[in-house]
Amino acid sequence: MSNNSMQVTLQSSGRSIQLKNPIVPASGTFGDGSIVNSLYDVNQLGALLTKSITLHSRQGNPSPRIYETPGGILNSVGLENKGVKWFLEEVMPFVLSLHTSKWISIAGFTVDEFVELTRAINPYEVDAIEVNVSCPNIHKNGIQFCQNKDVLQDTLHRVRKVTDHFLIAKIALETNSLSEILEVIQQEGFDAVCIGNTIRGIAIDPISRKPFFHQIFAGLSGPAIKPIALRVVWEAFSSHPTLPIIGCGGIQCASDVIEFICAGASAVEVGTMNLVDPFILPNIIQDIDTYCTNHEVTLSSIIGSSHRSL
């Protein structure tokens, strides 16, 4: 079959993005793509998603930041970045030079910060802005934006008012009242949802008998969380089949990608495995192409197909 068999479209009521394939690097595991671009042409990816940027420069969390587990890693990086002004001057030219879909991830700690970040990105010709609402809201005792329906609605409403770009809401896998949150995302004019982020975990040093991380809790990613992420994607598609879903969590290979697509995802983000194998994404793309040929299917035809088999 031709490479068209891997094409997928993220289609909302008012906007759409067509991807040459469904593979996107998850934010925070790929940098801005420029270093990886020295290893292979990142234009072969379905989209390039940048590391999350914040309004102001952040040093991130103190060391240690990484703890390996049998099924993945715990990380407590803390959104280290040099802020949006630096990003626009130093990184955006590279992003704009790409010929694949260009996505920018933003992370705010207040509603106003999300709005200001969106305003800063809005003038640039990027294809999507991923709004990381799994961040803690410092004005609501650190509760994630996606866990408070009213705060989330206010945030998404105000962000949508300042841009016509394709908007993706990134929510936590542990999001409460998933169906209600997805309804808010659609009602406020967002075009897709990314499910999801890491899962909170903890590690304890058996020598000191104290938490390993300064922040106590950290985010678990990697193969261990895949069944959970797959379940949340399944539930999201069941309740909101017209909302494009980007699945994220524990993906290691093409078979994992096919599972997410059959569960209802239109595209996927691959994170932790980029830290294990820098060539994992082009390898997965090649294997998906082989799958489509061997099974004589297009990816678009099997989105949510596992629901139809019931």
Secondary structure, DSSP 8 states (H G I E B T S, - for coil): --GGGG-EEEE-SS-EEEESSSEEE-TTSSTTSTTGGGTS-GGGSSEEE---B-SS-B----S--EEEETTEEEE-----B--HHHIIIIIHHHHHT-SSEEEEEE--SSHHHHHHHHHHHTTS--SEEEEETTSEEGGGTTEEGGG-HHHHHHHHHHHHHT--SEEEEEE-TT-SSHHHHHHHHHHTT--EEEE---EEEE-EETTTTEESSTTSEEEEESGGGHHHHHHHHHHHHHH-TTS-EEEESS--SHHHHHHHHHHT-SEEEE-THHHH-TTHHHHHHHHHHHHHHHHT--GGGGTTHHHHT-
